[in-house]
Amino acid sequence: MSGYLTTHVLDTARGCPAPGLLICLSRITDSGPVPLCERRTNADGRTDGPILTEADFAAGPYELLFHAGEYLRLMGVESGFLDLIPIRFSMTQAVHYHVPLLLSPYGYTTYRGS
């Protein structure tokens, strides 16, 4: 079995999923980030499929870049505090990785989910 990566975003200030939020995935190399894909969250705050498929999985360091500021402005929040949220992590085994984002206008939390 190969590994793969999923994510979702919850808007904790509004108590609901965060639809329409742009997420960019990059692989981290010695030369810097190498962009792999861009996805937007659906009505459930998830991407419509894995953000990294089993076929494209490779062990190593990655970055999910969440475009939180754009989403917050679309929701009418003009805090100007959060903009881009980079989350760097390593996938070392060929298993399913799930990296969610819990978002509010002035803070966020992430964890390795299941």
Secondary structure, DSSP 4 states (H G I P E B T S, - for coil): ---EEE-BEEETTTTEE-TT-EEEEEEEETTEEEEEEEEE--TTSB-SS-SB-TTT--SEEEEEEEEHHHHHHHTT----S--EEEEEEEE-SSSEEE--EEEETTEEEE--B-
